[in-house]
Amino acid sequence: MKGVAVLGATGSIGASAASVLERHADRFRVVALTGYRNVRRLAELERRLHPEQVVLVDDGVDAPSHWQSGREALLAAAERPDVDIVINAVVGAAGLEATLVALEAGKRLALANKESLVAGGPLVLAARERGGGELVPVDSEHSAILQCLQGAGDAEVRRLILTASGGAFRDWDLADLQGALPEHALQHPTWSMGAKITVDSATMANKALEVIEAHFLFGVFYEQVEVALHPQSIIHSMVEFVDGSVLAQVGFPTMELPVLYALTHPERLPDDGRRFDPVTASPLTFEALDPERYPTFALGVEAGRAGGTAPATFNAANEEAVSAFLERRLSFPGIADAIRHALDTVEVRPADSLAAVRRADAQAREAARTLIEQIS
């Protein structure tokens, strides 16, 4: 029995993890659950999964007396001695510190919080080295790459090809995007996800984050990572090898499979999830990424190439801009404008400490808010 802590359990990844853990209760014991402020959802998960520790991170919200609260309790859950695997599904840059704590404590980290590697990639890799922890991706694209790379050496890989649905506005006329509203952006064509990542899919910010994440996870140059639009979301990513062979990981769009693989890698467990049917899935099509439609993607990749604290700046500004869009304080095209302003404003420094990353994060948020207030 492996002890598991699920951080950010009340979100969409947490829901997938709960289903997987229930189906495999003979292999995994849920030790700790954390959520930000959704008391009802966290209580429901407590009844289903029977954890020893429940943490509500927002200590300003009323919660059952036997629960713990606050950021320190979240971090403590990530390093409990009876936890073998930490699923980090915390949303946004707030998940970075938990990632560092889990790896330094020698845990297997099933990482769904892509912002950890984006904002603090060098810090994450250093924490893994110090603590001897194991880093296994949960993102469907990176899980796909990991599966395709099994048994391959670094010198055998030519490029990684990440696929993207293109989001809710893939087929909209560009002239109509100025009037796009949150309810439009949240109508994802293939995936069921939280609000923030669904908007990120519409801007392709999520794909820029994934390019940066792939750079750190797999030790490849940015020139070796490409993106193709794949509207059906059936092929999750591909790996091209130096001999021209291409391997792809294929499956219907569900996060339960990558969660399960992150828990068991490199082993595979029999599971009763949805079976793949190539006839039902057909046809499979691909399109080039249009940079005019997705300016946020280019901004993110440029930040990744710049290195240092630039990716942290991109991520923080994007979080502020998406929040403003969801609150109807910013237009959809304004998301890219706010990010661009932050990248132009905040100085790039080495990402050599948590303090440096936090400083860039704070400065980026302030720069983005300034522009948002001017626009609104």
C-alpha positions in Angstrom: 0.0 0.0 0.0 1.3 3.4 -1.0 0.3 6.5 1.0 -1.0 9.3 -1.2 -1.5 13.0 -0.5 -3.7 14.9 -3.0 -2.9 18.7 -3.0 -5.6 20.8 -4.7 -8.1 17.9 -4.4 -11.2 20.0 -5.0 -10.3 20.8 -8.7 -10.8 18.8 -11.9 -7.5 16.9 -11.5 -8.5 16.1 -7.9 -11.8 14.7 -9.1 -9.9 12.4 -11.6 -7.5 11.4 -8.9 -10.3 10.5 -6.5 -11.9 8.2 -9.0 -8.6 6.5 -9.7 -7.8 6.1 -6.1 -11.2 4.6 -5.3 -10.8 2.0 -8.0 -7.4 1.0 -6.7 -8.0 1.1 -3.0 -6.1 -2.2 -2.7 -2.9 -0.4 -3.9 -3.2 3.2 -2.6 -4.2 4.7 0.8 -5.3 8.3 0.8 -3.4 9.9 3.7 -4.0 13.6 3.1 -6.3 15.9 1.1 -6.0 19.6 0.7 -8.2 22.2 -0.9 -8.2 26.0 -1.1 -11.7 27.1 0.1 -14.3 24.7 -1.4 -15.5 23.2 2.0 -18.4 21.3 0.5 -16.3 19.5 -2.1 -13.5 18.7 0.4 -16.0 17.3 2.8 -17.5 15.1 0.1 -14.0 13.8 -0.7 -13.3 13.2 3.0 -16.4 10.9 3.2 -15.3 9.0 0.1 -11.6 8.6 0.7 -11.2 8.6 4.5 -7.9 10.5 4.8 -6.1 11.0 8.1 -5.5 14.7 7.4 -7.7 17.3 5.7 -6.4 20.8 5.0 -8.3 23.9 4.0 -5.7 26.3 2.9 -7.8 29.5 3.2 -7.8 30.0 6.9 -10.5 32.7 6.6 -13.2 30.2 5.8 -15.2 28.3 8.4 -14.4 24.5 8.3 -14.9 21.5 10.5 -12.9 21.6 13.7 -10.9 18.5 13.0 -9.5 20.0 9.8 -6.3 21.9 9.6 -5.9 25.2 7.8 -3.2 27.5 6.3 -0.3 27.2 3.9 2.0 25.5 6.5 -0.5 22.7 6.9 -0.5 22.2 3.1 3.3 21.9 3.1 3.2 19.6 6.1 0.9 17.3 4.2 3.4 17.1 1.3 6.2 15.8 3.5 4.4 13.5 5.9 6.5 10.4 6.5 3.6 8.1 5.7 3.1 9.7 2.3 4.9 8.0 -0.6 3.3 9.9 -3.5 2.2 13.5 -3.6 -0.2 14.6 -6.3 0.2 18.3 -6.7 -2.9 19.7 -8.4 -2.7 23.1 -6.8 -3.7 25.8 -9.3 -1.1 28.4 -10.3 2.2 29.5 -8.9 1.0 28.8 -5.4 1.9 25.1 -6.0 5.7 25.8 -6.4 6.6 25.6 -2.7 4.7 22.3 -2.2 6.6 20.9 -5.2 9.9 21.8 -3.6 9.0 20.4 -0.2 7.8 17.1 -1.7 10.9 16.5 -3.8 13.2 17.5 -0.9 11.4 15.0 1.3 12.2 12.3 -1.3 8.6 11.7 -2.4 7.3 10.7 -5.8 5.8 13.9 -7.1 2.9 13.4 -9.5 3.0 16.9 -10.9 -0.2 18.4 -12.4 0.9 21.9 -11.3 2.8 22.9 -14.5 3.4 26.4 -13.1 5.9 24.9 -10.6 8.4 24.0 -13.4 7.5 27.1 -15.4 8.1 29.6 -12.6 10.9 27.7 -10.8 12.3 25.1 -13.1 15.9 25.3 -11.9 14.7 25.3 -8.2 12.6 22.2 -8.9 15.4 20.2 -10.5 17.8 21.2 -7.7 15.3 20.1 -5.0 14.9 16.8 -6.8 18.7 16.3 -6.8 19.0 17.3 -3.1 16.2 15.2 -1.8 16.2 12.2 -4.1 12.6 12.7 -5.0 11.0 11.5 -8.3 9.2 13.8 -10.7 6.5 12.2 -12.8 4.2 14.4 -15.0 0.4 14.3 -14.8 -0.4 16.6 -17.7 -1.7 14.4 -20.5 0.8 15.8 -23.0 3.8 15.1 -20.8 2.5 11.8 -19.6 2.2 10.8 -23.3 5.8 11.9 -24.0 7.0 9.9 -20.9 5.3 6.8 -22.1 6.7 7.2 -25.7 10.2 7.7 -24.3 10.3 4.4 -22.4 13.6 2.6 -23.2 14.9 5.5 -25.4 18.1 7.3 -24.8 18.4 11.1 -25.0 20.6 10.9 -28.1 17.8 9.0 -29.9 15.2 11.9 -29.6 14.9 14.4 -32.5 11.8 16.3 -31.3 8.7 16.3 -29.1 5.4 17.2 -30.7 2.8 18.5 -28.2 -0.8 18.5 -29.4 -3.4 21.2 -28.6 -7.1 21.3 -29.1 -7.0 25.0 -30.0 -9.6 25.9 -27.3 -13.0 27.4 -27.6 -12.1 30.1 -30.1 -10.3 27.9 -32.6 -12.9 28.5 -35.3 -14.0 32.0 -34.5 -13.3 34.9 -36.9 -10.4 36.9 -35.5 -12.5 40.1 -35.6 -15.0 38.5 -33.2 -12.5 37.8 -30.4 -12.8 41.4 -29.1 -16.3 40.5 -28.0 -15.6 37.1 -26.6 -17.0 36.6 -23.1 -16.0 34.2 -20.3 -18.9 32.0 -20.9 -17.7 31.5 -24.5 -14.2 30.7 -23.4 -15.3 28.1 -20.9 -17.0 26.0 -23.6 -14.0 23.8 -24.3 -14.6 21.5 -27.3 -13.2 18.3 -25.8 -11.9 18.6 -22.2 -13.7 19.2 -18.9 -11.4 21.4 -16.8 -11.3 24.2 -14.3 -12.0 27.8 -15.4 -8.4 29.0 -15.4 -6.9 26.2 -17.5 -9.9 26.3 -19.9 -9.2 30.0 -20.6 -5.5 29.2 -20.9 -6.5 26.6 -23.6 -8.4 29.3 -25.5 -5.4 31.6 -25.5 -2.9 28.7 -25.8 -1.1 30.0 -22.7 -1.4 26.5 -21.4 0.6 25.2 -24.4 3.4 27.7 -23.9 3.5 26.6 -20.2 3.8 23.0 -21.5 6.6 23.8 -23.8 8.6 25.3 -20.9 7.7 22.3 -18.7 8.8 19.9 -21.4 12.2 21.7 -21.6 12.8 21.0 -17.9 11.1 17.6 -17.6 12.9 16.0 -20.5 16.1 18.1 -20.8 15.4 19.1 -24.4 16.2 22.4 -26.2 13.3 24.7 -27.0 14.1 24.1 -30.7 13.2 20.4 -30.1 9.6 21.1 -28.9 6.9 21.8 -31.5 3.1 22.2 -31.2 0.4 21.1 -33.6 -3.4 21.7 -33.3 -5.3 18.4 -33.0 -9.0 19.2 -32.6 -10.1 15.7 -31.5 -7.7 15.6 -28.5 -7.1 11.9 -29.1 -3.4 11.9 -29.8 -1.9 13.5 -26.7 1.7 14.0 -27.9 4.3 12.4 -30.2 8.0 11.8 -30.1 10.1 11.7 -33.3 13.3 9.8 -33.1 16.5 10.4 -35.0 15.8 7.6 -37.5 12.5 9.2 -38.5 10.2 6.9 -36.5 7.4 8.6 -34.6 5.6 7.2 -31.5 2.3 8.6 -30.3 0.2 8.0 -27.2 -3.4 7.8 -28.0 -6.6 7.7 -25.9 -9.9 9.5 -25.3 -9.6 12.8 -23.5 -9.6 11.9 -19.8 -7.2 12.8 -17.0 -7.7 9.5 -15.2 -5.2 7.6 -17.3 -2.3 10.1 -16.8 -3.1 10.2 -13.1 -3.0 6.4 -12.9 0.2 6.2 -14.8 1.9 8.8 -12.6 0.9 6.7 -9.6 2.3 3.5 -11.0 5.1 4.4 -13.5 6.7 2.4 -15.0 4.3 -0.3 -14.0 0.8 -0.4 -15.6 -2.2 -1.5 -13.6 -5.3 -3.1 -15.1 -8.1 -0.5 -15.0 -11.8 -0.2 -15.9 -11.6 3.2 -17.6 -13.0 3.9 -21.0 -11.6 1.7 -23.7 -10.2 3.1 -26.9 -12.1 2.5 -30.2 -10.2 3.8 -33.3 -13.4 3.8 -35.4 -15.3 5.9 -33.0 -12.3 8.3 -32.6 -11.9 8.8 -36.4 -11.1 11.0 -38.2 -7.9 12.4 -36.6 -6.8 15.8 -38.1 -4.0 18.3 -37.5 -3.6 22.0 -38.2 -0.8 24.5 -37.9 -0.8 26.9 -35.0 -1.8 30.4 -36.2 0.4 32.9 -34.3 -2.1 35.8 -35.1 -4.9 33.9 -33.3 -2.7 32.9 -30.4 -0.3 35.7 -29.5 -0.1 34.6 -25.9 1.6 31.3 -27.0 4.5 33.2 -28.6 4.9 35.4 -25.6 5.2 32.4 -23.3 7.7 30.5 -25.5 9.8 33.7 -25.8 9.8 34.0 -22.0 10.9 30.4 -21.8 13.8 31.0 -24.1 14.8 34.1 -22.2 15.1 32.0 -19.1 15.8 33.2 -15.5 12.7 34.8 -14.0 11.0 35.5 -17.3 8.8 32.4 -17.3 7.7 33.3 -13.7 6.8 36.8 -15.0 4.8 35.3 -17.9 2.9 32.9 -15.6 2.1 35.5 -13.0 0.9 38.1 -15.5 -1.2 35.4 -17.2 -2.9 34.5 -13.9 -3.8 38.1 -13.2 -5.0 38.7 -16.8 -7.2 35.5 -16.8 -8.7 36.5 -13.5 -9.5 39.9 -14.8 -11.1 38.4 -17.9 -13.2 36.0 -15.9 -14.4 39.0 -13.8 -15.2 40.9 -17.0 -12.6 43.6 -16.3 -10.5 42.7 -19.3 -11.3 41.7 -22.9 -10.1 38.4 -24.3 -7.4 40.0 -26.5 -6.4 42.1 -23.5 -5.0 39.0 -21.8 -2.0 39.1 -24.3 -1.7 42.8 -23.9 -1.3 42.5 -20.1 1.2 39.7 -20.3 3.3 41.7 -22.9 3.3 44.7 -20.7 4.6 42.7 -17.7 7.3 41.0 -19.8 8.4 44.4 -21.1 8.4 46.0 -17.6 9.8 43.4 -15.2 13.6 42.9 -15.3 14.8 39.3 -16.0 17.0 38.0 -13.2 18.5 34.6 -12.4 15.8 32.2 -10.9 18.3 31.0 -8.3 16.1 31.3 -5.2 12.5 31.1 -4.1 12.8 34.7 -3.1 13.9 35.7 -6.7 10.9 33.9 -8.2 8.5 35.4 -5.7 9.9 38.9 -6.4 9.4 38.4 -10.2 5.9 37.0 -9.5 4.9 40.0 -7.4 6.3 42.5 -9.9 4.6 40.9 -12.8 1.3 40.9 -11.0 1.6 44.6 -10.2 2.6 45.4 -13.8 -0.4 43.4 -15.2 -2.8 45.0 -12.8 -1.6 48.5 -13.7 -2.3 47.9 -17.4 -5.6 46.2 -16.7 -6.8 49.2 -14.6 -5.7 51.6 -17.4 -7.6 49.6 -20.0 -10.7 49.1 -17.9 
